[in-house]
Amino acid sequence: MKIAVLGGDGYLGWPTALHLSAQGHDILVVDNFARRQYDFELGAESLVPIRSLKQRVDKWREISGRTIEIMAGDLTDPEFTYEMVRKFTPEAVVHFAEQRAAPYSMIDRSHAVYTQVNNVVGTLNLLYAIAEIDPEIHLVKLGTMGEYGTPNIDIEEGFIEITHKGRTDVLPFPKQPGSFYHLSKVHDSHNIMFATKAWNLRSTDLNQGVVYGQETEETAMHSDLATRLDYDAVFGTVLNRFIVQATIGHPITVYGTGDQTRGMLDIRDTLQCIHLAIKNPAQPGEYRVFNQFTESFSISQLANLVSETFPGHVTVEMLDNPRTEALSHYYNAVHTKLLDLGLQPHLLSDTLISSLFGVVEQHKDRVDLDVMRPSVQWRKTSSPVREEKVAK
C-alpha cells in the first residue's frame, strides 16, 4: 500500500514509518520538524542522539534497499495538505502530526492556543483534503486514553450504551480530558466522527496509552535509525523518566500519592497496532475507536518495578502533583478490539526494563538534571501578553 505517515520524524512516527516500509509498503514521511524546535525552546533534547530525517532515510535505503519519500510542511497550511494528498495519492494516512505533551500545552496561554490550533486545525485540513480528493483513503489517527479521564465506571472503546428515561442509545463515551492537549484530542475525535458520517469517510481513532521503550526491530539495525528517548518533565513519559533517574542515581520522582493509574504499552506494540488497523480498514462511513494499550499500572507500581529491577540502590521522592487530577481513582478500561485483530502484546517485564537500563547507561552522560524537575503547574496561568501590559 501507499501510506503517508504524518509526523513521521517523531518518537513514534519514525519507527512506524520504518516498520511499515519493512513490511513492503511505499511510505511518505511528512513533518514540519516542530518537535525538534521544542528541544531548543525548552533547553532539553533526546537522551539518545538522533540524526536528521534525511540522514535517517538515507541510512534506511542503504540498509534495506527501500526508499522512503519526504515532504516537509505543516498541516495547518491547507495548500500544503491538499498538495501532499494529491501528489502522493495515499491509500492510508497515519496521523501523528500533533503537539503531543500535556505539560507543554499547560505552560501558558500561548502554548495552550498553539496546541489547540496546531492539532485541531491541522486535522480539519486533513479531513477536508481526504474528503475532496479521495474519500476512500483510510485515516488512522493517534488519539489518547487521556480523552476519557478517570471516570468511576469501566471505560468502553469509544462508545457506551445508555438507557435514559426508558430509551436506549449507543453514544460516544463521555470525555473528561485533563489538559488543553487532551482537549485538543477530544475536539479531533468529534471532528473526525462528524466528518466520517457527513462525507462517508473511513476512520480509525486509536486512543493510545502511555508508551515506553526506545528500540524496535528496525531502529536497532543502526544508530542512525534511532528514535527519541525523552526524559524531561515536559515530554518525557513516566517509565522512561524513572529508568533514567534510577540509572544516574537520581531519586525517582513520583507526583502526588502515586496512585494514579494509566494504560501503557511497549513502543513495539504501537507499530503492531498501527499495522493491524491499516490491514483491517474501517468501512466507508465508519468511525471506529480502539483503546490502544496492553496493561495498566499505577505510578507507584512503576516506581517499585524500576526500583526492584535496577541492580543498584534507588530512592523514591514524592513530589506535590503539578497536575490537576484525581490522586486516587477507579480505572478499568476495555481494550479487546486490537487483540481480536491479532495483537500479540509485549508485556512489561524485568527483561524489558533491563534492556532500557542498557540504553540509558550508554548515553547517561547526556542527562541534564535541570530538565527533570516539574516546572509547569496546572493551577497557575501565565500570559506574556498580560504580564507585559501590567509591566507597562
N, C-alpha and C positions, 0 to 999 in steps of 0.2 A: 504493500500500500504506500501511498504518498501521505506522509504525516508531518504536519507543521508543529513544532514544539516551541511554544511561546514562553519567553523567559528561560530559554534553553542554555543560558550561561550560568544559571544559578545552582544552588546547593542540590536541589532535586532535579531541576530541568536538564542539567548537563548529563548526569548519569542516565536519566530517562532517554535522552537523545542517543547516547551510546548504545544502551540496551536495545532500543528499537532498531537501530542501524544494524547491530549484530544479528538481529532476528531476520534481516533481509529487507527491511522497509527502506524506502527512499525518504530521507529526513531533511527538513529545513529547520534550522535554528534561527529564531527571531529574538532579538534582545535590544534594549536601549542602554544597557550597562549601568542602570541606576544603582543596582546593588553594589557595584564596585565604588560608586561615588559615596554611598553611605559610609563606607570604611573611612574615606578621607574626612567626611563630616564628623564622625564620632571618634576619630583617632583610634580605631580598632581595625584589626584585619584578621583574616583566616589564620588559624594556627598552622594549618598545612598550607604551604605556598601553592598558589595556583597560577597557571600560565594564562596568557591572553587567549581569547576564543580562537583566533587564527592559529596560534601555536597548537592548541588542543586539537583542532580539526586536522591540521597538517600531520600531527603525530598519529592520529587515528587512521588517516588514509595510508600512512606508511606501514602501520602495524596490520591493519585489517584488509587493506585494498579497497575499502569502501569510502565513498565521498559523502560528506555532509555539507549541504549548502548553508550559507549565512546571509541573513538580511538584517541590517541594523536600522532600527526605527522604533517608534513609540505608538502604542495602540490608541492613545488619546488623540492622535493625528488621524482623522478619518481617511484622508487621501492615501496615507501610507498603508493603513489597514486594508483598504479596498485593493490597492495595488498588490499587496502581499497575497491576498486570496486569488486575485486574477492571474498573477504570474505563476504561482506555484501550483495552483489547482489541487489543493489537498483533498483527500478523502476523509481524513480525520484531523482535528485540531486539538492538541493538548495544551490547555491554557494554565500556565504557571505565572504569567507575566503580571504579578501584582506585588505591591509592598506587603510583606508577609509578617511583620512583627508587631504584636500588640503594644509593647513598650514604646516603640518608635512612634506609633500613632497617638500616644498619650503624652508626648513631650510638651507640646503646647498647641495653641490654636492652629498655627501654620502647618504643623505636622499632621494634625487631625484632618484639616482641609485637604492637604496634599494626598493623604491616604485615600480619602473618600473619592476625590476627583480622579486620581490615577486608576484606582481599582474599578469604580463603578462606570466611569465614562469609557475607559478602555474596553470593558466587557460589552457595554452597549454598542460601541462602534463595531466590535467584532460580530455581535448578533445581527446588526443591520447588514454588514458585509456578507455574511453567510446567507441571510435570507434573500438578498437581492442578486447575489452572484450564483450560488449553488446551495439550495436548501437541503440537498442530500448529504452535505458534509456533517459528520458526527462530531459534535462538540463535547469534549471530555474536560470538564472544568474542575480544578482543585478547590474544594471548599474546606471547611474546618468543623471538627466536632464542637468547637467553641461557639458555633451558632446556637446550639441548644442550651448552653449554660449548664446549670446543675439542678434540674427540677426534682421534686420529691416523688417522681414516678419513673418507670422504666422509659428510656429513650428509644423510640422506634426509628426505623430507617426512613426518615424524611416525612412520613405521613402517619396519622393516627386516626382510628375510627372513634367517633364521638357520638354519643346519644344525648340529646338535649331536648327536654320537654317532649319526649315521645318520638322524636325524629332522629334518624341516624345518618351520618355522612362521614366520608373519609376526607380529612382536611390536613393541610401542612402542619407538621408538628410545631407547637409553639416555640418561638425563639426568644432566648434571654441572653443576648451577647454581652460580653464583659469588657469591651473596649471599642474604640472607634474603628479599629481594624476589623474586629469581629462583626461590627455593624455593617461595614462595607461588604463583607461576605454575605450577610443576610440580604442586603439590597441586591447583590448579584443573583442570589438564588431566586428571589422574587422576579427579577427582570428576566432571567433565563426561563423560568417556569411560564411566565406570561408570553414571552416571545415564541416559545416552543408551541404553545397552544394556538396563538394567533397566526403563526406563519408555518405551522406544520413541520417544525424542525425536529432534529434528533439530538437529544442532550442527556449527558450523564453528569450528575453532580456528585463528586467524591468528597464526602465530609471526612477529612483525614485527621487522625490523632497526632500526638507529638512524635516526631521522627527522631530516631537515634542512629548512630553509626556514621561511617565515612567511606568505607570501601565497598565496592561492588565488584563483580567478576571482571567487568570491563575497565573500571578505573584502576584496578590493581595491576593492569598489564604494564603500566609505565608511569613514572612520577609526573610526566607531562599531562596525563589524563586525570589527575587527582581532582576531586571536588572539594568544596569548602569544608572546614570544621570550625564553626563559630562557638565561642565560649564566653563572650561578653554578656553583660546583663541586659542588653537590648535585643540582640539577635541570637544569642546562644541558647539552644534548647537544654532542658534541665539535666538530662542524663549526661550529655556531652560535657556540660559545665562541671558537674560533680566529678567526673573522671579526670578532667584537667586539674581541678582543685586538689584532689587526692594525690595525683602524680607529683605535683610540685610542693606538697606539704602544706598547702593552704587549707584552712578549715572548710568543710563542705557547708555552704550557706543555704539553709532551709528557711523559706519565708513562712511566717506565721507559725501555726502549730504543726505543719507538715501533713495534716490530714486531708488536704485537697487531693482528689483522685482524678486521674486523666487516663484516657485510652492512648495506647502507644503502639508503635510498630517499627520494625527494622527498616532501614533505608532500602534494602533489597526487596522488601515486600511492597514498597511504594512502586517499584518498577514492575513487579508482578501484577499489581492491581491495575495499573495503567494499561498494560498489555492485555489483560483479561477484558477490560472494558472495551478496548478497541476491537478485539477479536469477536466480541459478543455485543454488537452495537445496539443502541436504542432504536426503536421503530419510528417511522415518521409520525410526528405529533406526540411522541413520548418524552416526558420529562421524568427521569428516574433518579433516585438518590441511593447511594451506597455508603454505609458507615465504614470507613477505611481505617481499621485498627485491628490489632490481634490480641492484646492483653490490656488489662487495667492495673494501675499501681497508684498508691498514694505517694506523695513526695517523700515521706519518711521511709517508706518501703524501699524506694530507690536509693536514698542515702544509706540505709542499712546494708543494702545489697552491695553497693560500691565499697563501703567500709569493710565488709566481710571478705570481699574478693581481693582487695588491694593487699599486696604482700608486706606492707609496712603499716605504721601507725597512722590512723586517721581520726581527726576530731570533727565534730559537727557543731556548727554555730547557728543558733536560732535567731533570725532577724525579724524585726517588725515587717509585716507584709506591706509592700508598697502598692499592692493592687487592691481594688475593691471587689472582694469575692467572699463567698461563704468559706469559713475556715474549716468547717466540718460539714459533710453533706452526704446524702444518699447518691450513689452513682451506679447505674446498671444500664448499659446501652446494648441494644441488639446489633449484631454485625454478622449476619449469616449470608447475605446475598453474594458477596465475593467468594466466600467459602463454597457456596453452591456452584459457582462458576469454575472452581478448581484451584483456588488459592491454597498454597502449601506454605503455611507461615514459618518464619524463622523466629522462634520464641526466645525471649530474653533469657540468657543463661550465663553462668560463670565464664564459659568459654568465650562468648561474645564480648563480655566486659573485659576479659583479659586481653583480647586482641586489640581493643580500643586503648587499653593502657599502653600497649606497644606502640601504637600510632602516636599517642601523646608524648611518650618518653622520647621518641625520635625527634620531636620538634619543640620540646619544653623550653628551650632557650628563647623561643619567640613569645612566650607568655608575658602579657602586660597585666600586672596585678591591679592597676588602677581601673581597668575597664570592667572588672568583675563585680564591683560593688554597685548595688542598685541605686541609680540616680534619678529615675523617673517615678514620680509619685502620682497615683491615680487621683488622689483627693485634692491636688493642687492644680490650679490653672495658671498658665503663663502665656501672655500675649505680648510679643515685642512691640507691636503697634501701640497697644495701650500703655505699656511702660514708657515708650518714647514720648507719648502725649503728656503723661504725668510729669516726666522729667522737664518738659518744656514749661 
